[in-house]
């Protein structure tokens, strides 16, 4: 598991990198082939050419998310309702978090992230899970639809 915790302004200015980094302004999880990660923000091209693993993004993303993604699954928090504008739809379907299989993958990762990093963001989401889980979107390439409990693409979000 890889967990990334945000830096405070003090930590960045003093170059104290002793705690985990949580936000990535760069291409996060590019060519991921099996890692299970949680990050609290990602830049452009997140999950580009991803072939396996699980990515959870608890914050904003840049553009061109999931370009060339052929495997794995990504759970992205869509707080502003505009995530679909940032997704490259050529290789993935953007779905709502609707199945027990999806929740069984996402929630334990959030719990572990909160426990290992002390993330206030993850703890807050878990504390009010019933309202937050509806804000997550799932990026699913065709190869992962069955594993995520998606028999067809009818659950896609536009």
Phi, psi and omega in degrees: 000143174237127179236140185235123184248137184298148174272146172276165178301323179296313181298321180291317184290332181262001180060031176275099183257030184289333177262168182291151176270138185245338184241137182238121175273358183257187179288100183270136176064027176291132181061025176301129182238011178171349181290147174252116189231153171228130180223152183256026176159146181215155180270202180298150172068023176304137178066020179295131180057027178292136181241352180188175178090188181225133176239132175240126178242117183263017180212202184284163174231164173275204183268170173060038179291135175073021176298123179074013181289122182242351180204172183079182182219144176234135176249119182238134177282125183248077185287329183262000179072014184243015182301322182301335178288338184259355183270140171272108189279004185293332185232359182224160172250136177263117184238160171283157174283102188229347186247157177297326179296318179295312181296325180292338175273313187289307189301314178299326176295319177296318180297316179292319178300313179298317182291319184280331185247346185071023183299119177292324180298309180296319180297320178295320178296315180294325181294332180234047187306319184299327178269329182284325186299333177289349179266353178276144173240151183243126175266117186233114172284160183308325183293344185250001185302314182295319181295334180263010176075025181252098182289327178216178184270011183296341181273003183300147179256136180269000000 
